[in-house]
Amino acid sequence: MVQTKPCDAAELRTLFLFEKLTDAQLGWLCERGRIEMYETGQLIAEGDPATCFFVLIDGSLSMTRRVGNEDVEINRTDQRGVYVGAWASYLGERSSQRYNATVLVHRPSRFFVLSADDFAAAVRDWFPMAVHLLEGLFLGAQQRESTVGQRERLLALGSLSAGLTHELNNPAAAAVRATSSLRDRVMHMRNKLATIAGGAWDRHQLETLIQLQQRAAEQVAKAPDLSPLEASDREDALSAWFDDRGIRDGFQLAPTFVQSGIDVGWLEQVAATVDEAMLEGAVRWLNYTLETELLMNEIEDSTTRISTLVAAAKQYSQMDRAPYQVLDVHELLDSTLVMLSRKITPDVQVVKDYDRSLPQIPVYGAELNQVWTNLIDNALQAMDGAGTLTVRTTRVPDQPMIDVEIGDTGPGIPAEIVTRIYEPFFTTKPVGEGTGLGLDISWRIVVKKHHGDLSVQSRPGETTFRVRLPIEGPATVTALVTPGDAIGGDAA
C-alpha cells in the first residue's frame, strides 16, 4: 500500500542530489513531486515503461536484473539520496525509456517521486549545458561504439572471407586438375578399347577382362590408409612383380595400384585368370580403370569439401534463417570452427567435448556465432600456433541453462587486466590488430541479448571462457541493449 505525504523542501535539500538547488527550484520540485511511503515489496519492474524518477529519503532497497529464468541481485543499499527509475528521460526517444531493472523495497521506505516528464523538463531547463554535455557523451559513445563495432565486424568478416576463399580455392583447383586428368585417362581408355576390340581376344576373354575391371573398381573403395614407408615398400614389390613378367614401365604403374589397395597377391589372381599373352594388356587396362576411379574420388572429395564449406558459411551467417530461432548450439560451434579452419595450424589440437543430449535452445544464431568467433580467435592468437583448443558443452546442474566452454593452453591473462577485458576499446593486441570491442560485443550479445552470462578463469597454461545460455528464451524478444542502458539507473 502506498501512502502519499506532503513534500518538505528543507528535507529535499538534505539529499545530495538536491543540495545545490535554489529555493525556487526546490519549491518547483515540491509542487510537481510528492513524497510516497512504500511498504515491503516491488517498487518498479524491469521492462515496464519508465514513468517515474525515485529518490530514496529513508529505507532500504535492492536492484535485480533478469538473467535467464533467475533474478540476480546487483545492488542493495539504504543510503539516503540514491536514485532509480526514469533517470534518462531527458534523452527522450534517443534512449530506451523503460526500467532497466526491478527494484524491491525491504522495509517501509520513503521516496521523493517525480514524473518522468517533469524530471526531464527540470534537467533540461536548469542544467542546459550539462544536458548538452551528457547528450554528447552518451550519444557520442553510442555512435563511436556502433561505428567501431561495425568496423570490428567488417574486419572479422574480411578475415573469414579471405580464409573461406582460400579454403574454397584448394578443393576447386583440385577438382579442376582431376577433371583434366580424367579427360586424358578416358581418352586413353577409348584408345585401349579400340585396340582390344581390334585384337584377337574372344568373347570369354573380354568378359574376364570386364570382371577384373569391376573387381578393381570395388577394390579402390576398400583401399587401406598406408604410411609413406608402407606405400614405398608395396610399390617396390609391385615394380619387381611387373619386371619379372616383362611388363614395361612397371615403376610408373605401381603407385596407382598401391593407392588403389592392390598388392602382389591380388595381381597373382589376375595372372592366374588371364592368358600370359593378355597379362600386360589386362594390367594396363586395369591401370586406366584404377586411375579413373581415383580421379573420380578426388573430384567427389573436392566437391564435397566445397559443399561442406558453403553449408558451414550458410550456417555461420544464418543468412536464410530468422534472426531468432531454436538451434543446436553444436551446429553453430562447428560452423565457426570450419570458418576459422585456416587459422587452426597443424600444431593446434582441437578437442570437441560435446554433450549431445543438450536440447536445442532459442538464440540469435548469427550473433552467437560472432561470440564463438571472438572467443576462438582470441584463443588461437593466445596459443600463437601451438597448443590445445578445447570446445566443451555441458548442462548446468539444477538450472535450465547450458554451458559452452572455450579453453586454450596459452600463457593466460595477467591478473591485473582480467577485470578490464570486457571494457570497450581495451585491448592487449598491437596497434591496428584489434579494436578492443570483441569481448565487449560478446558480453552484450550473451548477457544483454540472450540473458546469459560470460565469465573467464585464467592461469598460465589454461584459460577458459564460459558462456552460459538459458534453455528457454524470454517471453519477448528485444533488440541489443545500447551502451547507456546499463548506467545511471542503478542505485548509486
Contacts in CASP RR format, 6 or more apart in sequence:
PFRMAT RR
TARGET T0000
AUTHOR 0000-0000-0000
METHOD contacts of the structure
MODEL  1
MVQTKPCDAAELRTLFLFEKLTDAQLGWLCERGRIEMYETGQLIAEGDPA
TCFFVLIDGSLSMTRRVGNEDVEINRTDQRGVYVGAWASYLGERSSQRYN
ATVLVHRPSRFFVLSADDFAAAVRDWFPMAVHLLEGLFLGAQQRESTVGQ
RERLLALGSLSAGLTHELNNPAAAAVRATSSLRDRVMHMRNKLATIAGGA
WDRHQLETLIQLQQRAAEQVAKAPDLSPLEASDREDALSAWFDDRGIRDG
FQLAPTFVQSGIDVGWLEQVAATVDEAMLEGAVRWLNYTLETELLMNEIE
DSTTRISTLVAAAKQYSQMDRAPYQVLDVHELLDSTLVMLSRKITPDVQV
VKDYDRSLPQIPVYGAELNQVWTNLIDNALQAMDGAGTLTVRTTRVPDQP
MIDVEIGDTGPGIPAEIVTRIYEPFFTTKPVGEGTGLGLDISWRIVVKKH
HGDLSVQSRPGETTFRVRLPIEGPATVTALVTPGDAIGGDAA
1 39 0 8 1.000
2 36 0 8 1.000
2 37 0 8 1.000
2 38 0 8 1.000
3 36 0 8 1.000
3 37 0 8 1.000
4 34 0 8 1.000
4 35 0 8 1.000
4 36 0 8 1.000
4 37 0 8 1.000
5 34 0 8 1.000
5 35 0 8 1.000
5 36 0 8 1.000
5 37 0 8 1.000
5 110 0 8 1.000
6 35 0 8 1.000
7 29 0 8 1.000
7 30 0 8 1.000
7 33 0 8 1.000
7 34 0 8 1.000
7 35 0 8 1.000
7 112 0 8 1.000
8 30 0 8 1.000
8 35 0 8 1.000
9 23 0 8 1.000
9 26 0 8 1.000
9 27 0 8 1.000
9 29 0 8 1.000
9 30 0 8 1.000
11 57 0 8 1.000
12 18 0 8 1.000
12 21 0 8 1.000
12 26 0 8 1.000
12 29 0 8 1.000
12 30 0 8 1.000
12 112 0 8 1.000
13 19 0 8 1.000
13 21 0 8 1.000
13 26 0 8 1.000
14 80 0 8 1.000
15 55 0 8 1.000
15 57 0 8 1.000
15 80 0 8 1.000
15 81 0 8 1.000
15 112 0 8 1.000
16 81 0 8 1.000
17 55 0 8 1.000
17 81 0 8 1.000
17 83 0 8 1.000
18 26 0 8 1.000
18 29 0 8 1.000
18 55 0 8 1.000
21 29 0 8 1.000
21 126 0 8 1.000
25 122 0 8 1.000
25 126 0 8 1.000
28 122 0 8 1.000
29 112 0 8 1.000
29 114 0 8 1.000
29 122 0 8 1.000
32 114 0 8 1.000
32 115 0 8 1.000
32 118 0 8 1.000
32 122 0 8 1.000
33 112 0 8 1.000
33 113 0 8 1.000
33 114 0 8 1.000
33 115 0 8 1.000
33 118 0 8 1.000
34 112 0 8 1.000
34 113 0 8 1.000
35 57 0 8 1.000
35 110 0 8 1.000
35 111 0 8 1.000
35 112 0 8 1.000
35 113 0 8 1.000
36 110 0 8 1.000
36 111 0 8 1.000
36 113 0 8 1.000
37 108 0 8 1.000
37 109 0 8 1.000
37 110 0 8 1.000
38 105 0 8 1.000
38 108 0 8 1.000
38 109 0 8 1.000
38 110 0 8 1.000
38 111 0 8 1.000
39 105 0 8 1.000
39 108 0 8 1.000
40 104 0 8 1.000
40 105 0 8 1.000
40 106 0 8 1.000
40 107 0 8 1.000
40 108 0 8 1.000
41 104 0 8 1.000
41 105 0 8 1.000
41 106 0 8 1.000
42 102 0 8 1.000
42 103 0 8 1.000
42 104 0 8 1.000
42 105 0 8 1.000
43 54 0 8 1.000
43 61 0 8 1.000
43 84 0 8 1.000
43 103 0 8 1.000
43 104 0 8 1.000
43 105 0 8 1.000
43 111 0 8 1.000
44 52 0 8 1.000
44 54 0 8 1.000
44 84 0 8 1.000
44 85 0 8 1.000
44 99 0 8 1.000
44 101 0 8 1.000
44 102 0 8 1.000
44 103 0 8 1.000
45 99 0 8 1.000
45 102 0 8 1.000
46 64 0 8 1.000
46 65 0 8 1.000
46 66 0 8 1.000
46 99 0 8 1.000
46 100 0 8 1.000
46 101 0 8 1.000
46 102 0 8 1.000
47 98 0 8 1.000
47 99 0 8 1.000
47 100 0 8 1.000
48 98 0 8 1.000
48 99 0 8 1.000
49 97 0 8 1.000
49 98 0 8 1.000
49 99 0 8 1.000
50 85 0 8 1.000
50 86 0 8 1.000
50 88 0 8 1.000
50 89 0 8 1.000
50 97 0 8 1.000
50 98 0 8 1.000
50 99 0 8 1.000
50 116 0 8 1.000
51 86 0 8 1.000
51 115 0 8 1.000
51 116 0 8 1.000
52 85 0 8 1.000
52 86 0 8 1.000
52 113 0 8 1.000
52 114 0 8 1.000
52 115 0 8 1.000
52 116 0 8 1.000
53 83 0 8 1.000
53 85 0 8 1.000
53 86 0 8 1.000
53 87 0 8 1.000
53 89 0 8 1.000
53 113 0 8 1.000
53 114 0 8 1.000
53 115 0 8 1.000
53 116 0 8 1.000
53 119 0 8 1.000
54 83 0 8 1.000
54 84 0 8 1.000
54 85 0 8 1.000
54 103 0 8 1.000
54 111 0 8 1.000
54 112 0 8 1.000
54 113 0 8 1.000
55 81 0 8 1.000
55 82 0 8 1.000
55 83 0 8 1.000
55 111 0 8 1.000
55 112 0 8 1.000
55 113 0 8 1.000
55 114 0 8 1.000
56 77 0 8 1.000
56 78 0 8 1.000
56 79 0 8 1.000
56 80 0 8 1.000
56 81 0 8 1.000
56 82 0 8 1.000
56 83 0 8 1.000
56 109 0 8 1.000
56 110 0 8 1.000
56 111 0 8 1.000
56 491 0 8 1.000
57 80 0 8 1.000
57 81 0 8 1.000
57 109 0 8 1.000
57 110 0 8 1.000
57 111 0 8 1.000
57 112 0 8 1.000
58 78 0 8 1.000
58 80 0 8 1.000
58 109 0 8 1.000
58 110 0 8 1.000
59 78 0 8 1.000
59 105 0 8 1.000
59 106 0 8 1.000
59 107 0 8 1.000
59 108 0 8 1.000
59 109 0 8 1.000
59 110 0 8 1.000
60 76 0 8 1.000
60 77 0 8 1.000
60 78 0 8 1.000
60 105 0 8 1.000
60 106 0 8 1.000
60 107 0 8 1.000
60 109 0 8 1.000
61 76 0 8 1.000
61 77 0 8 1.000
61 78 0 8 1.000
61 82 0 8 1.000
61 84 0 8 1.000
61 103 0 8 1.000
61 104 0 8 1.000
61 105 0 8 1.000
61 106 0 8 1.000
61 109 0 8 1.000
61 491 0 8 1.000
62 73 0 8 1.000
62 75 0 8 1.000
62 76 0 8 1.000
62 77 0 8 1.000
62 103 0 8 1.000
62 104 0 8 1.000
62 106 0 8 1.000
63 73 0 8 1.000
63 74 0 8 1.000
63 75 0 8 1.000
63 76 0 8 1.000
63 84 0 8 1.000
63 101 0 8 1.000
63 102 0 8 1.000
63 103 0 8 1.000
63 104 0 8 1.000
63 490 0 8 1.000
63 491 0 8 1.000
64 71 0 8 1.000
64 72 0 8 1.000
64 73 0 8 1.000
64 74 0 8 1.000
64 101 0 8 1.000
64 102 0 8 1.000
64 103 0 8 1.000
64 104 0 8 1.000
65 71 0 8 1.000
65 72 0 8 1.000
65 74 0 8 1.000
65 100 0 8 1.000
65 101 0 8 1.000
65 102 0 8 1.000
66 72 0 8 1.000
66 102 0 8 1.000
66 451 0 8 1.000
66 474 0 8 1.000
67 447 0 8 1.000
67 451 0 8 1.000
67 452 0 8 1.000
67 453 0 8 1.000
68 400 0 8 1.000
68 401 0 8 1.000
68 451 0 8 1.000
68 452 0 8 1.000
68 470 0 8 1.000
68 472 0 8 1.000
68 473 0 8 1.000
68 474 0 8 1.000
69 400 0 8 1.000
69 470 0 8 1.000
69 472 0 8 1.000
70 399 0 8 1.000
71 102 0 8 1.000
74 101 0 8 1.000
74 490 0 8 1.000
75 490 0 8 1.000
75 491 0 8 1.000
76 106 0 8 1.000
77 491 0 8 1.000
79 491 0 8 1.000
82 491 0 8 1.000
82 492 0 8 1.000
83 489 0 8 1.000
83 491 0 8 1.000
83 492 0 8 1.000
84 101 0 8 1.000
84 103 0 8 1.000
84 489 0 8 1.000
84 490 0 8 1.000
84 491 0 8 1.000
85 99 0 8 1.000
85 103 0 8 1.000
85 489 0 8 1.000
86 97 0 8 1.000
86 99 0 8 1.000
86 116 0 8 1.000
86 119 0 8 1.000
86 120 0 8 1.000
87 119 0 8 1.000
87 488 0 8 1.000
87 489 0 8 1.000
88 95 0 8 1.000
88 96 0 8 1.000
88 97 0 8 1.000
88 484 0 8 1.000
88 488 0 8 1.000
88 489 0 8 1.000
89 97 0 8 1.000
89 116 0 8 1.000
89 117 0 8 1.000
89 119 0 8 1.000
89 120 0 8 1.000
90 119 0 8 1.000
90 120 0 8 1.000
90 123 0 8 1.000
90 124 0 8 1.000
90 131 0 8 1.000
90 134 0 8 1.000
91 134 0 8 1.000
91 135 0 8 1.000
91 138 0 8 1.000
91 139 0 8 1.000
92 120 0 8 1.000
94 135 0 8 1.000
94 139 0 8 1.000
95 138 0 8 1.000
95 482 0 8 1.000
95 484 0 8 1.000
95 485 0 8 1.000
96 481 0 8 1.000
96 482 0 8 1.000
96 485 0 8 1.000
97 116 0 8 1.000
100 481 0 8 1.000
100 485 0 8 1.000
100 486 0 8 1.000
100 489 0 8 1.000
101 489 0 8 1.000
101 490 0 8 1.000
103 491 0 8 1.000
114 122 0 8 1.000
123 130 0 8 1.000
123 131 0 8 1.000
124 131 0 8 1.000
138 483 0 8 1.000
138 484 0 8 1.000
141 483 0 8 1.000
141 484 0 8 1.000
142 482 0 8 1.000
142 483 0 8 1.000
142 484 0 8 1.000
145 424 0 8 1.000
145 437 0 8 1.000
145 440 0 8 1.000
145 483 0 8 1.000
148 425 0 8 1.000
148 435 0 8 1.000
148 437 0 8 1.000
149 435 0 8 1.000
149 437 0 8 1.000
149 441 0 8 1.000
151 435 0 8 1.000
152 434 0 8 1.000
152 435 0 8 1.000
152 436 0 8 1.000
152 437 0 8 1.000
152 438 0 8 1.000
152 441 0 8 1.000
153 370 0 8 1.000
155 434 0 8 1.000
155 435 0 8 1.000
156 370 0 8 1.000
156 373 0 8 1.000
156 374 0 8 1.000
156 377 0 8 1.000
160 316 0 8 1.000
160 339 0 8 1.000
160 340 0 8 1.000
160 373 0 8 1.000
162 342 0 8 1.000
163 339 0 8 1.000
163 342 0 8 1.000
164 309 0 8 1.000
164 313 0 8 1.000
164 339 0 8 1.000
166 342 0 8 1.000
167 309 0 8 1.000
167 341 0 8 1.000
167 342 0 8 1.000
168 306 0 8 1.000
168 309 0 8 1.000
168 310 0 8 1.000
170 305 0 8 1.000
171 301 0 8 1.000
171 302 0 8 1.000
171 303 0 8 1.000
171 305 0 8 1.000
171 306 0 8 1.000
171 309 0 8 1.000
172 302 0 8 1.000
172 306 0 8 1.000
174 298 0 8 1.000
174 301 0 8 1.000
174 302 0 8 1.000
175 298 0 8 1.000
175 299 0 8 1.000
175 302 0 8 1.000
175 303 0 8 1.000
175 306 0 8 1.000
178 295 0 8 1.000
178 296 0 8 1.000
178 298 0 8 1.000
178 299 0 8 1.000
178 302 0 8 1.000
179 295 0 8 1.000
179 299 0 8 1.000
181 291 0 8 1.000
181 295 0 8 1.000
182 292 0 8 1.000
182 295 0 8 1.000
182 296 0 8 1.000
182 299 0 8 1.000
185 288 0 8 1.000
185 291 0 8 1.000
185 292 0 8 1.000
185 295 0 8 1.000
186 292 0 8 1.000
188 288 0 8 1.000
189 285 0 8 1.000
189 288 0 8 1.000
189 289 0 8 1.000
189 292 0 8 1.000
192 281 0 8 1.000
192 284 0 8 1.000
192 285 0 8 1.000
192 288 0 8 1.000
196 206 0 8 1.000
196 209 0 8 1.000
196 281 0 8 1.000
196 285 0 8 1.000
201 209 0 8 1.000
201 278 0 8 1.000
205 274 0 8 1.000
205 275 0 8 1.000
205 278 0 8 1.000
208 273 0 8 1.000
208 274 0 8 1.000
209 274 0 8 1.000
209 278 0 8 1.000
209 282 0 8 1.000
209 285 0 8 1.000
212 270 0 8 1.000
212 273 0 8 1.000
212 274 0 8 1.000
212 282 0 8 1.000
212 286 0 8 1.000
213 285 0 8 1.000
213 286 0 8 1.000
213 289 0 8 1.000
216 260 0 8 1.000
216 262 0 8 1.000
216 286 0 8 1.000
216 289 0 8 1.000
216 290 0 8 1.000
216 293 0 8 1.000
217 289 0 8 1.000
217 290 0 8 1.000
217 293 0 8 1.000
219 260 0 8 1.000
219 261 0 8 1.000
219 262 0 8 1.000
219 266 0 8 1.000
220 260 0 8 1.000
220 261 0 8 1.000
220 290 0 8 1.000
220 293 0 8 1.000
220 294 0 8 1.000
220 297 0 8 1.000
222 261 0 8 1.000
223 259 0 8 1.000
223 260 0 8 1.000
223 261 0 8 1.000
224 261 0 8 1.000
226 234 0 8 1.000
226 258 0 8 1.000
231 255 0 8 1.000
231 258 0 8 1.000
231 259 0 8 1.000
234 254 0 8 1.000
234 258 0 8 1.000
234 263 0 8 1.000
235 251 0 8 1.000
235 254 0 8 1.000
235 255 0 8 1.000
235 258 0 8 1.000
236 254 0 8 1.000
237 263 0 8 1.000
237 264 0 8 1.000
238 250 0 8 1.000
238 253 0 8 1.000
238 254 0 8 1.000
238 257 0 8 1.000
238 258 0 8 1.000
238 262 0 8 1.000
238 263 0 8 1.000
238 264 0 8 1.000
238 267 0 8 1.000
239 250 0 8 1.000
239 251 0 8 1.000
239 254 0 8 1.000
241 264 0 8 1.000
241 267 0 8 1.000
242 250 0 8 1.000
242 251 0 8 1.000
242 253 0 8 1.000
242 254 0 8 1.000
242 283 0 8 1.000
243 250 0 8 1.000
245 271 0 8 1.000
245 279 0 8 1.000
245 280 0 8 1.000
246 280 0 8 1.000
247 253 0 8 1.000
247 279 0 8 1.000
247 280 0 8 1.000
247 283 0 8 1.000
248 280 0 8 1.000
253 283 0 8 1.000
253 284 0 8 1.000
253 287 0 8 1.000
256 287 0 8 1.000
256 290 0 8 1.000
256 291 0 8 1.000
256 294 0 8 1.000
257 263 0 8 1.000
257 267 0 8 1.000
257 286 0 8 1.000
257 287 0 8 1.000
257 290 0 8 1.000
259 290 0 8 1.000
259 294 0 8 1.000
260 290 0 8 1.000
260 293 0 8 1.000
260 294 0 8 1.000
262 290 0 8 1.000
267 283 0 8 1.000
270 279 0 8 1.000
270 282 0 8 1.000
270 283 0 8 1.000
270 286 0 8 1.000
271 279 0 8 1.000
274 282 0 8 1.000
308 338 0 8 1.000
309 338 0 8 1.000
312 334 0 8 1.000
312 335 0 8 1.000
312 338 0 8 1.000
312 339 0 8 1.000
313 335 0 8 1.000
313 339 0 8 1.000
314 320 0 8 1.000
315 331 0 8 1.000
315 332 0 8 1.000
315 334 0 8 1.000
315 335 0 8 1.000
316 332 0 8 1.000
316 335 0 8 1.000
316 336 0 8 1.000
316 338 0 8 1.000
316 339 0 8 1.000
316 366 0 8 1.000
316 369 0 8 1.000
317 366 0 8 1.000
317 369 0 8 1.000
318 365 0 8 1.000
318 366 0 8 1.000
318 369 0 8 1.000
319 366 0 8 1.000
321 365 0 8 1.000
323 364 0 8 1.000
323 365 0 8 1.000
323 366 0 8 1.000
323 367 0 8 1.000
324 362 0 8 1.000
324 363 0 8 1.000
324 364 0 8 1.000
324 477 0 8 1.000
325 362 0 8 1.000
325 363 0 8 1.000
325 365 0 8 1.000
326 360 0 8 1.000
326 361 0 8 1.000
326 362 0 8 1.000
326 363 0 8 1.000
327 360 0 8 1.000
327 361 0 8 1.000
327 362 0 8 1.000
327 363 0 8 1.000
327 365 0 8 1.000
328 360 0 8 1.000
329 358 0 8 1.000
329 360 0 8 1.000
329 361 0 8 1.000
329 363 0 8 1.000
329 368 0 8 1.000
329 393 0 8 1.000
329 402 0 8 1.000
329 404 0 8 1.000
329 469 0 8 1.000
330 354 0 8 1.000
330 356 0 8 1.000
330 358 0 8 1.000
330 393 0 8 1.000
332 363 0 8 1.000
332 365 0 8 1.000
332 368 0 8 1.000
332 369 0 8 1.000
332 372 0 8 1.000
333 352 0 8 1.000
333 354 0 8 1.000
333 372 0 8 1.000
333 391 0 8 1.000
333 393 0 8 1.000
333 404 0 8 1.000
335 369 0 8 1.000
336 369 0 8 1.000
336 372 0 8 1.000
336 373 0 8 1.000
336 376 0 8 1.000
337 344 0 8 1.000
337 350 0 8 1.000
337 352 0 8 1.000
337 376 0 8 1.000
337 391 0 8 1.000
339 373 0 8 1.000
340 373 0 8 1.000
340 376 0 8 1.000
340 377 0 8 1.000
340 380 0 8 1.000
343 377 0 8 1.000
343 380 0 8 1.000
344 350 0 8 1.000
344 380 0 8 1.000
344 389 0 8 1.000
345 385 0 8 1.000
345 386 0 8 1.000
347 385 0 8 1.000
347 386 0 8 1.000
347 387 0 8 1.000
348 380 0 8 1.000
348 383 0 8 1.000
348 385 0 8 1.000
348 386 0 8 1.000
348 387 0 8 1.000
348 388 0 8 1.000
348 389 0 8 1.000
349 387 0 8 1.000
349 388 0 8 1.000
349 389 0 8 1.000
350 388 0 8 1.000
350 389 0 8 1.000
350 391 0 8 1.000
351 388 0 8 1.000
351 389 0 8 1.000
351 390 0 8 1.000
351 391 0 8 1.000
351 392 0 8 1.000
352 391 0 8 1.000
352 392 0 8 1.000
353 390 0 8 1.000
353 391 0 8 1.000
353 392 0 8 1.000
353 393 0 8 1.000
354 391 0 8 1.000
354 392 0 8 1.000
354 393 0 8 1.000
355 393 0 8 1.000
355 394 0 8 1.000
355 395 0 8 1.000
357 395 0 8 1.000
358 393 0 8 1.000
358 394 0 8 1.000
358 395 0 8 1.000
358 402 0 8 1.000
359 471 0 8 1.000
361 402 0 8 1.000
361 469 0 8 1.000
361 470 0 8 1.000
361 471 0 8 1.000
361 472 0 8 1.000
361 473 0 8 1.000
362 472 0 8 1.000
362 473 0 8 1.000
363 450 0 8 1.000
363 469 0 8 1.000
364 445 0 8 1.000
364 449 0 8 1.000
364 450 0 8 1.000
367 445 0 8 1.000
367 449 0 8 1.000
367 480 0 8 1.000
368 445 0 8 1.000
368 450 0 8 1.000
370 441 0 8 1.000
370 442 0 8 1.000
370 445 0 8 1.000
371 442 0 8 1.000
371 445 0 8 1.000
371 446 0 8 1.000
371 454 0 8 1.000
371 467 0 8 1.000
372 404 0 8 1.000
372 406 0 8 1.000
374 438 0 8 1.000
374 439 0 8 1.000
374 441 0 8 1.000
374 442 0 8 1.000
375 406 0 8 1.000
375 442 0 8 1.000
375 465 0 8 1.000
375 467 0 8 1.000
376 389 0 8 1.000
376 391 0 8 1.000
376 406 0 8 1.000
378 439 0 8 1.000
379 389 0 8 1.000
379 406 0 8 1.000
379 407 0 8 1.000
379 408 0 8 1.000
379 410 0 8 1.000
379 463 0 8 1.000
379 465 0 8 1.000
380 389 0 8 1.000
380 408 0 8 1.000
381 429 0 8 1.000
382 408 0 8 1.000
382 410 0 8 1.000
382 411 0 8 1.000
382 412 0 8 1.000
382 463 0 8 1.000
383 389 0 8 1.000
383 408 0 8 1.000
383 409 0 8 1.000
383 410 0 8 1.000
384 410 0 8 1.000
387 408 0 8 1.000
387 409 0 8 1.000
387 410 0 8 1.000
388 408 0 8 1.000
388 409 0 8 1.000
389 406 0 8 1.000
389 407 0 8 1.000
389 408 0 8 1.000
390 405 0 8 1.000
390 406 0 8 1.000
390 407 0 8 1.000
390 408 0 8 1.000
390 464 0 8 1.000
391 404 0 8 1.000
391 405 0 8 1.000
391 406 0 8 1.000
391 407 0 8 1.000
392 403 0 8 1.000
392 404 0 8 1.000
392 405 0 8 1.000
392 407 0 8 1.000
393 402 0 8 1.000
393 403 0 8 1.000
393 404 0 8 1.000
393 405 0 8 1.000
394 402 0 8 1.000
394 403 0 8 1.000
394 405 0 8 1.000
395 401 0 8 1.000
395 402 0 8 1.000
395 403 0 8 1.000
396 402 0 8 1.000
396 403 0 8 1.000
396 468 0 8 1.000
400 470 0 8 1.000
400 471 0 8 1.000
400 472 0 8 1.000
401 452 0 8 1.000
401 468 0 8 1.000
401 469 0 8 1.000
401 470 0 8 1.000
401 471 0 8 1.000
402 468 0 8 1.000
402 469 0 8 1.000
402 471 0 8 1.000
403 466 0 8 1.000
403 467 0 8 1.000
403 468 0 8 1.000
404 466 0 8 1.000
404 467 0 8 1.000
404 468 0 8 1.000
404 469 0 8 1.000
405 464 0 8 1.000
405 465 0 8 1.000
405 466 0 8 1.000
405 467 0 8 1.000
406 464 0 8 1.000
406 465 0 8 1.000
406 467 0 8 1.000
407 462 0 8 1.000
407 463 0 8 1.000
407 464 0 8 1.000
407 465 0 8 1.000
408 462 0 8 1.000
408 463 0 8 1.000
409 461 0 8 1.000
409 462 0 8 1.000
410 460 0 8 1.000
410 461 0 8 1.000
410 462 0 8 1.000
410 463 0 8 1.000
411 460 0 8 1.000
411 461 0 8 1.000
412 458 0 8 1.000
412 459 0 8 1.000
412 460 0 8 1.000
412 461 0 8 1.000
412 462 0 8 1.000
412 463 0 8 1.000
413 421 0 8 1.000
413 456 0 8 1.000
413 458 0 8 1.000
413 463 0 8 1.000
417 426 0 8 1.000
417 428 0 8 1.000
418 456 0 8 1.000
418 458 0 8 1.000
420 426 0 8 1.000
421 439 0 8 1.000
421 456 0 8 1.000
422 439 0 8 1.000
422 440 0 8 1.000
422 443 0 8 1.000
422 454 0 8 1.000
423 440 0 8 1.000
424 436 0 8 1.000
424 437 0 8 1.000
424 440 0 8 1.000
424 483 0 8 1.000
425 435 0 8 1.000
425 436 0 8 1.000
425 437 0 8 1.000
425 440 0 8 1.000
426 436 0 8 1.000
427 434 0 8 1.000
427 435 0 8 1.000
427 436 0 8 1.000
429 436 0 8 1.000
442 454 0 8 1.000
443 454 0 8 1.000
444 480 0 8 1.000
444 481 0 8 1.000
445 480 0 8 1.000
446 452 0 8 1.000
446 453 0 8 1.000
446 454 0 8 1.000
446 467 0 8 1.000
446 468 0 8 1.000
446 469 0 8 1.000
447 453 0 8 1.000
447 454 0 8 1.000
448 480 0 8 1.000
448 481 0 8 1.000
448 485 0 8 1.000
448 486 0 8 1.000
449 478 0 8 1.000
449 480 0 8 1.000
449 481 0 8 1.000
450 469 0 8 1.000
450 470 0 8 1.000
450 473 0 8 1.000
451 470 0 8 1.000
451 473 0 8 1.000
451 474 0 8 1.000
452 467 0 8 1.000
452 468 0 8 1.000
452 469 0 8 1.000
452 470 0 8 1.000
453 466 0 8 1.000
453 467 0 8 1.000
453 468 0 8 1.000
454 465 0 8 1.000
454 466 0 8 1.000
454 467 0 8 1.000
454 468 0 8 1.000
455 465 0 8 1.000
455 466 0 8 1.000
455 468 0 8 1.000
456 463 0 8 1.000
456 464 0 8 1.000
456 465 0 8 1.000
456 466 0 8 1.000
457 463 0 8 1.000
457 464 0 8 1.000
457 466 0 8 1.000
458 464 0 8 1.000
END
